[in-house]
Structure formats: structure tokens, C-alpha cells
Amino acid sequence: MPPAKKRARTRTYDQAKIRTAVLAQFGNVRAAVRDLTPGQLAGPAGLGDWTVRELAAHLTMALEAVSRGLDRDEPAGPALALLDWPSTTAPRAGEVDGDVRTLAAAEPDLDALYERTEARFTERLPVTERLPGVSAAGAPGGRLLVTRVGTMTLADYLATRTVELVVHTDDLNAAVPGLDVPYDRQALAACTRLLADVLAAKAPGASTEVRVPPYAVVQCVAGPRHTRGTPPNVVETDPLTWIRLATGRTRWQAALDDAKVSASGERADLGGLLPLMS
């Protein structure tokens, strides 16, 4: 029997930089939400029948989930692999929906909710001097947490927070005309890279090169391996279009029709592989 194929090595993320990126993106959202009018908050979020208020409340859960996990005793392993995380989110959608509605109804003062959430996060994950076995973000990256989708390492779970925050920041911008919440560069980069790596894990191979400048390049899809020169199969797009494709906000054919993505080569059609999460 031939040996089993080894899974590609998972990219690692600097925990201190990701912590900073998560807080920066959270701060960007908080500043925008603070200025929304009651009418804007009552408007549709474009995610089922959520309102913008419910979407804004949901964004606080990205940080609170980390704080809540650190409040609990460390569980036993094994840990969910980082690249398996996207596939675990959809089955929890109903549970998330109920929690979001409850939170939004219980918190009429969204800015106070954001302030309290940020304070708990920074208290549970303070910046510290580098010590042996401890990251600059104040806790071992290998520390296990209980999350909604299973046990994960702190370092991996923090990386997933960049996806939650960037994706829902984009949702917020789409839901409120004229709103332009900025994206922290490090958060956008981590989100882009993580979702690109998920594609490479889902469709292992080296016949197609997917480029998302300036943050990510991955090879994927089984077929003849490219060795030199320009690859025969190339997909290229910008970070936000890639994130929308990976999360089902934009469909593959629509992105092609709108010239948001270029694809050349017989193995450059990613339509059957997307979205990666929803």
C-alpha cells in the first residue's frame, strides 16, 4: 500500500502581531458603529434577516469568544486544525443566530458593549515582555481553548478572528451606504492568507497558481506540476474579491464577468471549489 499523502505544512502567525491586528480592526469597527444613526442600525444587514444592529453586535463576539475561552480551564486535546476551521462554521449558524439576537436585544448601548468587550480581551490577553514559552501577547500560543466549533490552540483561534472581523467589516460596509470602515493591513493580510491556504488544502496539487497580491500566492489543483516560467494555469484577484469569493459573498462567474478576477488555463476554473466557508 502506498504511503498516505502528507498534508501541507500549515502557515504560522505571529501571535503578538495578530493580537494587534485584531484589536486594530475591532477599533475601526467600533469607531464606525458609534456614529451610525438609529435608522441605519435598524436597516437590513444583508445576512438573512439580521439588522445592522445585530451585525454590529455579532462583531463583538469575535473578541468575546477569545476572552470566554481563556476564562475556562484548559481542555484536553486534540485541537482542531486551523485549516479545518472554515468547514466547521456553517453547522453552527443556527446557534450563532440565536446568540446574536439575544445579545443585540440585551445591549441597547453598542459602544458600551464594544468598550467592555475590548477591555476584557486586553485584560485576558495583555501585552507582556517576551519570556521563555510565552508570547508577547501574554499567553502561550499552544494554550488550548474551548470554542464554539471545538478545541483550538490560542494562536490558531486568534488567526480565525481576523477572518471574522474582516469578513463582517466588509458586510457592514456593504449594508450601510456611504460607510467606509478601513481594513487593518495586518488583519486583511492574515485573513487573505488563511483562506488561500484553505483552498490549497481543499484542492491539493501544483497545476494552478492563485495569486492575491500583495498578500498570498498558493498552488493548488491536481495535475501537471509547474516547474519554471509562467504557470499554465493562473488565477489572480484582489484581497477583498478573494475573501468575498471564499465566503460566498461573490460568485465565481459574477467575479469573472465583472473583471474582478482573471483566470487563464484549463485548470483555472475555481467555481467548483468555492465558497470555502459561508
N, C-alpha and C positions, 0 to 999 in steps of 0.2 A: 504493500500500500504506500503510495507517495506521501511524503510528509505534508502536514497541513500548512497552508499558506500563513505566513506571519502577518499580523496586522501592522500597518504603517505606524511608525512612532508618532505619538500624539505631541503636538506642539505644546510647549510650556509657556506660562505667562508670569511675568514679574509681579508678585502679589502686591507689593507696595505701589507700583505704577497703576495696577488695575484698581486698587482701592481709591487712589487719587482720581482716576478716570471716572469711576462710578459716582463719587461724590461731586465731581465737576458737572457731570451730565444731570445728576439729580438737582443740583443748584440751578442749572439752566432751565429745567422744567419748572422748578418752584418759582423762579422769578416771573415766568410767563403765566403760570396759573394764578399767581397773586393778582394780576391785572385783568383777568377775564371778568366780564360782566355776568350778572345772573342770567341774562338771556343767552349768552354764549355757553355758559355752563349747562344750561338746560337743553342745548341743541344736541342733535344726533352725533355720535362718535364715529359712525360708520362701521361699527363692530357689533353685529347683531342689533339688539335694541338698547345698547348702552347709551347713556348720555355722556357728554363731555365731562361732567362732574364725576361720573362713575369711572371713566377712563383715567381722570386725574387721580382719583383715589387708588385705582389699581397700580399706578406707577409707584406709590409709596410702598406697596407690598414687595417690590423688588429688593429694597433695603431691609425692610422689616423681617423678611424671611431669613436673612443672614443673622440678624440680632436674635431672633427667636431660636435659631439653630444653636447659636453659641450659648444661649441661656440654659440649654438642656445638657444633660450628661452626654459625654461622647459615646456614640453607639459602637457596636462591634461591626466589623466589615462583613463582606467585601463591599467596596464602593462601586457605584455606578460610574462607568467610563464617561469622560467628558463628551466624546463624540456620539455617545448613545443618548445623551440628554434630550436633543430635539425630538426624537421619536417618542418620548415619554410624556410630552406636554399635552397633546390632543386628548388622550383619555381622561385627563383631569379638568377638561374645560367646564363641565357642569359644576364641579366643586368650586372652581375659581369663580365662576359666575355668581354663585350664591354668596361667597365671601365678599366679593366686590360690592354687591348690592347692600349687604349688611353694613359694611364699612362706610360706604358713601352716605347711607341714611343716618348713621350714628355720629358722623363728623361734619357738622354744618360749616365749621371753620377750617377750610382746607389748608390755609397757611399754618395754622396751629398744628395740624396733623403732620405737615411736612417738617416743621421745626422739631416736633417731638421725635419723628422718625429718624431725622438726621442726627439728633443728639444721642439717641440710643445706639445708632450704628457706630458713631465715633467713640462712644464710651466702651462698647463691646469690642471694637477693633481699633484701638488707638495706635498712633504712630509712635514707635519706640526706637531706641538705638539698636543697631544690629548686634544680636547676641548669638552664640552657638545654638543652632537648632531653632531659632526664632526669626521670623522675617521682620522686615522694617514695618510691616503692617500690624505687628503686635501679637500674632498667634502663629503657631506652626502651620505651614501650608498643607501639611498632610493630616491635620486635625479633621476628624470625621464629623459631619453634621447630618442630622435627620432633616430631610427636605420633603416637600410635597410628593416628589417622584421617587424617593428612596434615599439611601445614604450616599453622600458625596464628600469628597475632600473639600476643605475650605477654599483652597486655591482654585479648584475647578469650578466650584459654585460661584465664586466671585466673577470668574470669566463669563459665566452664563448671565450674570446681572448686566453685563454690557449689552447683551442681545436684548434682554427685556427692556432696558431703558432706551436704547437707540431705536428699536422697532416701534415702541409705543410713543416715543417722541415724534417719529415720522407720522404715526397715526394722528397724533394731536395736531400737528401742522396741517394735515390733510383735512381734519374735521373743522378747523376754525379758519375761515377765510382771512387772509392777511397776516396770520400768525407765522412767525419765522423763528422758532426756537432753535438756537445753534446747536451743533453737534461737537462735543469734545473730540479732538483729533484722536487721542489715545483710545477712547471708548469706541469710536467709529472703526478704528483700525482693528481692535480686538474682535468686535462683532463681525466684521468682514472676514477676517482670517478664520475665525471659528466656523462660520457657515461654509466657507470654501473647503476647509478640511473635512467637514461632514460630507460634502459632495464627493471628495476623493475617497473617503471611507465607504460610501454607499456604492460607488461605481469604481472599484479599484482597477488600475491599469495605467498605461502611459501613452495612449494613442491620441489623446486630446489635451490641449493645454488651455486652461481657463485663467484669464488674466483680469484682475480687478485692480488696476493701478490707482494709487501708488502703494496699496497695502498687501495684495496677495497674488500669488501665482501658484496654481496646483496642476498636477497632471492626473488624469482620470480616464476611465472608459477602456475596457479591454480591447486589444487589437495590436497591430504592429507598433513596436516601440520606436519612438523618435530618438535619434542619436546626435544629429548635428544639423545646423542650418535652421531655417524657418520650419516649424512643425506643420504637418499636412492638415491638421485639424486644430483650429484656434477659435476660441470664444473670448470676446473682450467686452467689458461693460464698466460702468462707474460704480462706486460703492453702494449708493442708495438704490440704484436699479437692481444690483445684485441682491441686496438684502430684501427688496420687495419681491424678487423672483423666488428667493429661498423660502420666504414665509407666505407665499401665495397672495400677496397684495397686488402683484402684477403677473400676468400670464405670459408664458414664453412667446407665443405667436404675437401677442399685442406688443411686447417689447421689440420684437423684430420689425413689425410693421411701423412702429414709431421711431425706428432707428436708434433705440436706446441700447441695443446690443448688436454686435456684429458677430457673425458665425460663418466660418469657411471650412469646407471639408465634409466628407460623407459621415463622419462620426462627431460632428459639431452640433447636432441637434440634441439639446438637453431637455426638451419638452417632456419626455417620458420620465425624467428623474426628478422633476420639480413639481410642487414645492418640497422642501426638506422638512418643514415643520409648518404648523398652521394654528 
